[in-house]
Amino acid sequence: MVSQIPAIDVSVCIVSWNVWEDLRACLASLFDGDNQVSFEVIVVDNGSADATVASLSGEFPQVELIANQENRGFAAACNQAIAAGRGRYCFLLNPDTVVPKGGLDELLRFADDHPQAGVIGPRLVYPDGSLQYSCRRFPTVSAAIFRGTLLEPLIPGVKSVRYYLMNDWDHVEVRQVDWVSGAALLIRRELLDDIGLLDEGFFWGSEDVDFCLRAHQAGWEVVYTPAPQIIHAVGRSAHQAELSTLLHTHQSMYRLYSKHWSRWLGSRWLIWLGVWLRAAVLMGQWLVRRLFASSGEESK
């Protein structure tokens, strides 16, 4: 990839799908943020059926909008924004986030002070202020089996899950990590020149893990910083299509494991079987929840 000559400090790249109210709050936090760095905002809309496309140019004419006619997936849409950007950094940012005043200034000061950091992830918190585990160790098979499935509450405190989530650490200091969440991920332009864009084979999920792993392999650091602290509501788009999101995340999980941790065909078959057994369990849990929810509504 040959980058354009950086003309501004940071290109904020936002992928949106049917979350106009969240996107509006996110954009307001950026433009009312009293930041001194120069920045542009590029929104790629992935075929939304809500008010995003119709309302964006009227309320935020300074935003560059790329309107896809269909949902191209997160990685592909991020790449569209990155390719359109002119910043010396690209900041991937979810639309259900709120950036604090001066947050861009603080993040770029940190990045400029750490030139070996190709990827930087700031602290993320839920709207109630509680910590999100937004930086993690690379996933293991054991963590995948237990985390988020019915086995996790049955066997609480599984060591592999705690290790994966890094919840043995208080997240209040700068630290080199395996990977950081794509919900708020700052990328140095030189890293993109070095390793290329996000892998568009990941439609939804694991693209951030893959990108950070590739950065490590190329000799770059991936760094977590506790400041700025960004509010992230989590999954506003995904919750609109839970079943398809579940399928896409497991397709991406299989791609991640088979791409990086499978050296022979037999292991790929085992990974495929394990991933889709996990997906089947989660689909079963989803159906049970839907049935209980439906029966609860009928009883009212």
C-alpha positions in Angstrom: 0.0 0.0 0.0 1.3 3.4 -0.9 0.0 6.1 1.4 -1.0 9.6 0.5 1.2 12.4 1.9 -0.2 13.1 5.3 -1.8 16.6 5.4 -3.5 16.4 8.8 -2.8 14.7 12.1 -5.5 12.1 12.3 -8.2 10.6 10.2 -11.1 9.4 12.4 -12.6 6.4 10.6 -16.1 5.4 11.7 -18.2 2.5 10.3 -21.9 2.8 10.9 -24.9 0.6 10.5 -28.4 1.7 11.7 -27.1 3.6 14.8 -27.8 7.3 13.8 -28.5 8.5 17.4 -25.3 6.9 18.7 -23.3 8.3 15.7 -24.7 11.8 16.3 -23.5 11.7 19.9 -20.1 10.3 18.9 -19.6 13.1 16.2 -20.7 15.8 18.6 -18.1 14.6 21.1 -15.4 14.9 18.5 -16.3 18.3 17.1 -17.1 19.8 20.5 -14.0 18.3 22.0 -11.7 21.3 22.0 -8.9 19.4 20.3 -5.9 21.3 19.0 -4.7 18.6 16.6 -6.0 18.7 13.0 -8.4 15.9 12.2 -10.9 14.8 9.7 -13.9 12.4 10.1 -14.8 9.8 7.5 -18.0 7.9 8.1 -18.6 4.7 6.0 -22.3 3.8 6.2 -22.8 0.1 5.5 -26.3 0.3 3.9 -28.2 1.7 6.9 -32.0 1.8 6.7 -32.2 4.5 9.4 -31.7 8.3 9.2 -27.9 8.1 8.9 -27.4 9.0 5.3 -30.2 11.5 5.1 -29.3 13.3 8.3 -25.5 13.3 8.3 -24.7 15.9 5.7 -27.3 18.3 7.2 -26.1 18.1 10.8 -22.3 17.5 10.2 -21.4 18.8 6.8 -17.7 18.6 7.7 -17.9 14.8 7.7 -16.9 12.9 4.6 -19.6 10.3 4.0 -19.1 7.1 2.0 -22.5 5.4 1.6 -22.3 1.8 0.7 -25.5 0.3 -0.8 -25.0 -2.9 1.2 -23.3 -4.1 4.3 -19.7 -4.8 3.3 -18.6 -5.8 6.7 -16.5 -4.0 9.3 -13.0 -4.6 7.9 -13.8 -3.7 4.3 -15.6 -0.5 5.4 -12.7 0.5 7.6 -10.4 0.0 4.7 -12.5 2.4 2.6 -12.2 5.0 5.3 -8.4 4.5 5.7 -7.9 4.7 1.9 -9.8 8.0 1.9 -7.9 9.5 4.9 -5.1 12.0 4.8 -3.9 11.7 8.4 -0.6 10.6 9.6 -2.6 8.4 12.0 -5.9 6.6 11.4 -8.2 6.3 14.4 -10.7 3.5 14.0 -13.7 4.4 16.2 -17.0 2.8 16.8 -20.1 5.0 16.4 -21.4 4.0 19.9 -18.4 5.8 21.6 -18.0 9.2 23.2 -14.6 10.8 23.2 -13.8 13.1 26.1 -12.7 16.7 25.6 -9.1 16.9 24.5 -9.2 13.2 23.9 -7.7 13.3 20.4 -4.9 15.6 21.7 -4.0 13.3 24.5 -4.0 10.2 22.3 -1.8 11.8 19.7 0.6 13.2 22.2 1.0 9.6 23.5 1.5 8.2 20.0 4.1 10.9 19.1 6.0 10.0 22.3 6.0 6.3 21.4 7.2 6.0 17.8 7.6 2.2 18.0 3.9 1.8 18.8 2.2 0.9 15.5 -1.1 0.3 17.2 -2.4 2.1 20.3 -5.6 1.4 22.2 -7.0 3.8 24.8 -8.9 2.7 27.9 -12.6 1.9 27.2 -15.4 2.0 29.8 -19.1 1.2 29.8 -21.6 4.1 30.1 -21.7 3.4 33.9 -18.0 4.0 34.1 -17.0 0.3 34.7 -13.9 -1.0 32.9 -14.1 -2.8 29.5 -11.4 -5.4 28.9 -10.4 -3.8 25.6 -6.8 -5.1 25.6 -6.3 -8.8 25.7 -3.8 -11.6 25.3 -4.1 -13.7 22.1 -7.0 -16.2 22.3 -6.5 -19.8 23.3 -8.7 -22.8 22.5 -9.6 -23.2 26.2 -10.7 -19.5 26.5 -12.9 -19.9 23.4 -14.6 -23.0 24.8 -15.5 -21.4 28.1 -15.9 -17.7 27.5 -19.5 -16.6 26.7 -20.9 -20.2 26.7 -23.0 -21.9 29.3 -19.8 -23.5 30.7 -18.5 -20.2 32.0 -21.2 -19.7 34.8 -21.0 -23.4 35.6 -17.2 -23.2 36.1 -16.5 -19.7 37.2 -13.0 -18.3 37.4 -11.5 -20.4 34.6 -7.9 -19.5 34.5 -7.7 -19.4 30.7 -10.5 -16.9 30.5 -9.0 -14.7 33.1 -5.6 -14.9 31.3 -7.2 -14.0 28.0 -9.2 -11.0 29.3 -6.2 -9.8 31.4 -8.5 -9.3 34.3 -5.5 -10.1 36.6 -4.4 -6.5 35.9 -5.9 -3.2 36.9 -5.5 -1.4 33.5 -4.3 1.8 35.1 -0.8 1.9 33.5 0.7 1.9 30.0 1.5 -1.6 28.8 2.5 -3.5 25.7 -0.2 -6.0 25.0 -1.0 -8.7 22.4 -4.0 -6.9 20.9 -6.4 -4.0 21.5 -10.1 -3.6 20.5 -11.0 -2.2 17.1 -13.7 -0.1 18.9 -11.1 2.6 19.4 -7.8 1.7 17.7 -5.1 4.2 16.6 -2.9 3.1 13.7 0.3 4.8 12.6 0.4 5.4 8.9 3.8 3.8 8.6 2.4 0.6 9.9 -0.2 0.5 7.2 2.6 1.1 4.6 4.4 -1.8 6.2 1.8 -4.5 6.6 -1.2 -3.3 4.6 -4.8 -2.8 5.4 -7.2 -4.9 7.5 -7.9 -8.4 6.2 -11.4 -8.1 4.5 -11.9 -11.9 4.9 -13.0 -11.0 8.4 -16.6 -9.7 7.9 -17.2 -9.1 11.6 -15.0 -9.9 14.5 -11.3 -10.9 14.9 -10.0 -8.4 12.4 -8.4 -6.4 15.2 -6.7 -9.5 16.6 -5.4 -10.4 13.1 -4.2 -6.8 12.5 -2.4 -6.6 15.8 -0.8 -10.0 15.3 0.5 -8.9 11.9 1.9 -5.7 13.5 3.8 -7.8 16.1 5.1 -10.1 13.3 6.5 -7.0 11.5 8.3 -5.8 14.6 5.9 -3.1 15.8 4.6 -2.6 19.3 0.9 -2.8 20.3 0.3 -0.5 23.3 -2.5 0.1 25.7 -2.8 3.5 27.4 -5.2 4.3 30.2 -5.8 7.8 28.8 -7.9 9.1 27.3 -10.8 7.2 28.7 -13.5 6.6 26.0 -17.1 5.6 26.7 -18.2 2.6 24.6 -21.8 1.4 24.7 -20.9 -1.9 23.0 -22.7 -3.8 20.3 -25.4 -1.4 19.3 -25.3 -2.5 15.7 -24.7 -6.2 16.5 -27.8 -6.3 18.8 -30.0 -5.5 15.8 -29.0 -8.8 14.1 -27.9 -11.1 16.9 -28.1 -14.4 15.0 -26.2 -13.2 11.9 -23.6 -11.5 14.1 -23.1 -14.8 15.9 -22.5 -16.6 12.6 -20.2 -13.9 11.3 -18.1 -13.8 14.5 -17.6 -17.6 14.4 -16.7 -17.5 10.7 -14.1 -14.9 11.6 -12.9 -17.0 14.6 -12.3 -19.9 12.3 -10.4 -17.7 9.8 -8.2 -16.3 12.6 -7.3 -19.7 14.1 -6.8 -21.4 10.7 -4.8 -18.5 9.4 -2.3 -18.1 12.2 -2.4 -21.3 14.4 -3.1 -24.2 12.1 -0.2 -25.7 10.2 -1.8 -28.8 8.8 -5.1 -29.8 7.3 -6.1 -32.1 10.1 -5.9 -29.3 12.7 -8.0 -27.1 10.5 -10.8 -29.7 10.5 -10.6 -29.9 14.3 -10.7 -26.1 14.5 -13.7 -26.0 12.2 -15.5 -28.6 14.2 -14.8 -26.8 17.5 -15.8 -23.4 16.2 -19.1 -24.6 14.9 -19.9 -26.7 17.9 -19.4 -23.5 20.0 -21.6 -21.6 17.6 -24.3 -24.3 17.9 -24.2 -24.0 21.7 -24.6 -20.2 21.5 -27.4 -20.5 19.0 -29.1 -22.9 21.3 -28.7 -20.4 24.2 -30.1 -17.6 21.9 -33.1 -19.7 20.9 -33.9 -20.5 24.6 -33.7 -16.8 25.5 -36.0 -15.9 22.7 -38.5 -18.6 23.7 -38.5 -17.4 27.3 -38.8 -13.8 26.2 -41.8 -14.7 24.0 -43.5 -16.7 26.7 -43.0 -13.8 29.1 -44.6 -11.4 26.7 -47.6 -13.7 26.1 -48.2 -14.1 29.8 -48.5 -10.3 30.4 
